[in-house]
């Protein structure tokens, strides 16, 4: 697990590749790429978004351009495809936080509804 910077990122390292669970923000792409390389030279094979909030999936904007397949629930992808109000009046210090829709290359390309079929 990569700890810190506003949250954690799960990293599964197999004998052939790396699977990243959530990818925080686009601006920390280099840290997210270099940190697993401290323990393995295996490439990032997949990224799994646990949900659509920017603090879990904004890195899609960088990793999607690298053509790393992104996996998410169908509903998370649907929410990434539109402008979404995330924190409407639930905190005293934030009136409203709006997440813009993601560009096509940043959207998950593998989705599931109930469970991910494995072939």
MARZA-545386 format. One record per residue: residue number from 1; residue in one letter; chain; x, y, z of N, C-alpha, C in turn. Coordinates in steps of 0.02 Angstrom, whole numbers. Atoms other than C-alpha are relative to their C-alpha. Last residue first. Example, Ala and Ser with C-alpha at 12.3 -4.5 7.8 and 13.67 -1.06 7.14 Angstrom:
BEGIN
SITE resi resn chain   n_c1   n_c2   n_c3  ca_c1  ca_c2  ca_c3   c_c1   c_c2   c_c3
SITE    2    S     A    -42    -59     -3    684    -53    357    -39     55     37
SITE    1    A     A     45    -59      0    615   -225    390     45     60      0
This chain:
BEGIN
SITE resi resn chain   n_c1   n_c2   n_c3  ca_c1  ca_c2  ca_c3   c_c1   c_c2   c_c3
SITE  119    X     A     -7     51     52   -594   -769   -923     71    -23     -7
SITE  118    X     A    -71     13     13   -645   -677   -768      5    -56    -52
SITE  117    X     A    -12     66     27   -817   -599   -758     74     -9    -17
SITE  116    X     A    -41     -2     61   -815   -449   -644     10    -71    -25
SITE  115    X     A    -68     27    -10   -955   -452   -517     34     -1    -68
SITE  114    X     A      3     35    -64  -1120   -363   -495     67    -30     17
SITE  113    X     A     61    -19    -34  -1120   -234   -633     -3    -30     70
SITE  112    X     A     39     56    -25   -948   -237   -709    -61     26     35
SITE  111    X     A     48    -13    -54   -842   -120   -810    -37    -64     19
SITE  110    X     A     27     64    -23   -684   -131   -915    -47     16     58
SITE  109    X     A     18     36     61   -639     25  -1015    -26    -70     15
SITE  108    X     A    -12     72     -3   -640    143   -866    -21    -34    -65
SITE  107    X     A     56     40    -23   -642    325   -921     20    -74      5
SITE  106    X     A     -5      9    -73   -486    432   -930    -56    -44     28
SITE  105    X     A    -59     42    -15   -463    418  -1120      8    -13     75
SITE  104    X     A      8     69     22   -642    480  -1146     59    -44     20
SITE  103    X     A     -7     10     72   -617    640  -1047     -2    -75    -16
SITE  102    X     A    -65     24     20   -686    640   -870      4     -4    -76
SITE  101    X     A      1     66     32   -836    745   -823     70    -16    -24
SITE  100    X     A     14     -2     72   -802    889   -705     -1    -71    -28
SITE   99    X     A    -50     39     37   -812    862   -517    -21      1    -74
SITE   98    X     A     25     30     61   -908    998   -427     58    -35    -36
SITE   97    X     A    -56     20     41   -874   1042   -247    -27    -37    -60
SITE   96    X     A     14     50     51  -1007   1141   -157     64    -16    -37
SITE   95    X     A     69     -7     22  -1018   1257     -9    -19    -55    -48
SITE   94    X     A      8      9     72   -859   1192     69    -73      8    -17
SITE   93    X     A    -53    -36     36   -802   1251    242     -3     -9    -75
SITE   92    X     A      5    -72    -10   -963   1206    333     50     39    -42
SITE   91    X     A    -52    -26    -44   -964   1032    258     -8     75      6
SITE   90    X     A     -5     46    -57  -1116    942    189     55     20     48
SITE   89    X     A     21    -26    -65  -1169   1086     77      2    -51     58
SITE   88    X     A     47    -55     -4  -1152    995    -89    -24     14     71
SITE   87    X     A      6    -19    -71   -998    887    -76    -48     58      8
SITE   86    X     A    -22     49    -49   -989    789   -237    -17     19     72
SITE   85    X     A    -10    -36    -63  -1087    883   -369     16    -51     54
SITE   84    X     A     32     26    -60  -1061    786   -530     15     43     60
SITE   83    X     A    -17    -47    -53  -1025    840   -709    -40    -21     62
SITE   82    X     A     39    -61     -6  -1051    686   -815     27     44     55
SITE   81    X     A     18    -26     66   -958    536   -885    -42     64      3
SITE   80    X     A    -59    -34     28   -870    499   -720    -16     33    -67
SITE   79    X     A     -8    -63    -37  -1041    460   -642     60     40    -26
SITE   78    X     A     55    -46     19  -1076    331   -778      7     67     35
SITE   77    X     A    -14    -26     67   -906    252   -749    -53     50    -22
SITE   76    X     A    -56    -47     -8   -940    236   -563     17     31    -68
SITE   75    X     A     26    -63    -28  -1111    160   -600     56     52      9
SITE   74    X     A     35    -38     53  -1037     27   -715    -24     68     25
SITE   73    X     A     71     16      3   -916    -29   -577    -32     44    -54
SITE   72    X     A     44    -27    -52   -736      5   -618    -69    -30     -6
SITE   71    X     A     58     41    -16   -584    -58   -715    -42     37     53
SITE   70    X     A     31    -21    -63   -451     48   -800    -65    -39      8
SITE   69    X     A     72     13     -7   -339    -26   -935    -25     18     70
SITE   68    X     A      6     52    -51   -167     59   -943    -75    -11     10
SITE   67    X     A     36     59     24   -164    153  -1107      2    -59     48
SITE   66    X     A    -52     50      5    -34    280  -1047    -29    -67    -24
SITE   65    X     A    -42    -20     57   -162    416  -1083     57    -49    -11
SITE   64    X     A     38     16     61   -280    322   -967     39     19    -62
SITE   63    X     A    -11     70     16   -145    329   -832    -40    -22    -62
SITE   62    X     A    -69     14     20   -139    518   -830      9    -71    -24
SITE   61    X     A    -17    -49     52   -323    566   -828     71    -10    -25
SITE   60    X     A     20     28     65   -360    406   -732     20     46    -57
SITE   59    X     A    -59     26     34   -260    486   -591    -16    -34    -66
SITE   58    X     A    -25    -53     44   -420    580   -549     63    -22    -37
SITE   57    X     A     -2     16     71   -493    415   -486     27     55    -46
SITE   56    X     A    -13     71     14   -487    398   -297     14    -13    -74
SITE   55    X     A    -57     19    -41   -475    580   -240     16    -75     -6
SITE   54    X     A    -64    -23     28   -586    627   -388     60    -22     41
SITE   53    X     A    -25    -64    -29   -734    527   -325     71     14    -23
SITE   52    X     A    -12    -53     48   -790    391   -448     28     65     30
SITE   51    X     A     58    -42     14   -778    231   -346     22     61    -39
SITE   50    X     A     50     24    -47   -663     84   -308    -64     42     -5
SITE   49    X     A     30    -57    -36   -566    123   -467    -53    -28     47
SITE   48    X     A     69     10    -22   -460    -27   -518    -22     63     37
SITE   47    X     A     18    -44    -54   -303      4   -620    -73    -13     16
SITE   46    X     A     68    -24     -7   -230   -134   -725     -4     51     56
SITE   45    X     A     42     34     49    -64   -199   -791    -71     26     -1
SITE   44    X     A     68     -6    -23     59    -84   -702    -45    -28    -55
SITE   43    X     A     39    -57     21    226   -152   -760    -69      2     34
SITE   42    X     A     60     19     37    339   -271   -664    -42     61    -17
SITE   41    X     A     -6    -31     66    507   -198   -612    -61    -16    -43
SITE   40    X     A      9     43     59    468   -234   -431     11     39    -64
SITE   39    X     A      3     70    -19    502   -169   -254     -8    -48    -59
SITE   38    X     A    -48     12    -53    560     11   -279      0    -73     22
SITE   37    X     A    -63     20     30    469      9   -446     55    -10     53
SITE   36    X     A     -2     73      7    305     12   -348     66    -25    -29
SITE   35    X     A      2     35    -64    348    190   -293     -1    -76     -6
SITE   34    X     A    -66     16    -26    400    257   -464     -1    -41     65
SITE   33    X     A    -37     44     45    233    249   -554     66    -22     31
SITE   32    X     A     36     63      5    127    317   -413     34    -49    -47
SITE   31    X     A    -10     36    -64    256    451   -375    -34    -68     -3
SITE   30    X     A    -69     23     -3    259    502   -559     15    -38     65
SITE   29    X     A    -13     56     45     69    508   -569     71    -27      7
SITE   28    X     A    -46     44    -36     50    623   -418     18    -62    -42
SITE   27    X     A    -64    -33    -15    -23    768   -519     49    -45     37
SITE   26    X     A    -44     -2     59   -159    657   -596     69     28     18
SITE   25    X     A      3    -59     44   -235    630   -425     50     -5    -57
SITE   24    X     A     -1    -69    -25   -275    476   -322     -8     52    -54
SITE   23    X     A    -60    -33     26   -244    314   -415      3     74     16
SITE   22    X     A      6    -72     -4   -366    187   -348     66     33    -20
SITE   21    X     A     69    -13    -22   -319      4   -330     -5     73     20
SITE   20    X     A      6    -57    -44   -161    -27   -433    -74     11     17
SITE   19    X     A     67    -25      4   -127   -198   -508     -6     55     52
SITE   18    X     A     24    -39    -57     54   -238   -541    -71     21    -13
SITE   17    X     A     24    -68      8    124   -370   -657    -21     32     65
SITE   16    X     A     -2    -27     68    210   -536   -688    -19     73     -6
SITE   15    X     A    -64     16     31    256   -617   -521      6     29    -70
SITE   14    X     A     -4     71     14    113   -525   -439     69    -14    -31
SITE   13    X     A    -57     19     42    116   -357   -353     -1    -75     -9
SITE   12    X     A     -9     72     -1    -48   -288   -286     55    -17    -49
SITE   11    X     A    -44     26     52    -41   -103   -247      7    -75     10
SITE   10    X     A    -15     71     -5   -178    -14   -150     43    -21    -58
SITE    9    X     A      9     35     64   -169    175   -148     20    -73     11
SITE    8    X     A    -44     57     14   -192    273     13    -17    -30    -68
SITE    7    X     A     34     65      6   -263    444     51     51    -54    -17
SITE    6    X     A     71     -8      3   -226    630     60    -38    -65     -7
SITE    5    X     A     20    -46     53    -43    619     16    -75      6     -8
SITE    4    X     A    -10    -71     -7    -10    467    122    -25     41    -58
SITE    3    X     A     35    -36    -52     16    280    110     16     74     -4
SITE    2    X     A    -34    -65      0     60    175    -42    -40     45     46
SITE    1    X     A     42    -58      0      0      0      0     45     62      0
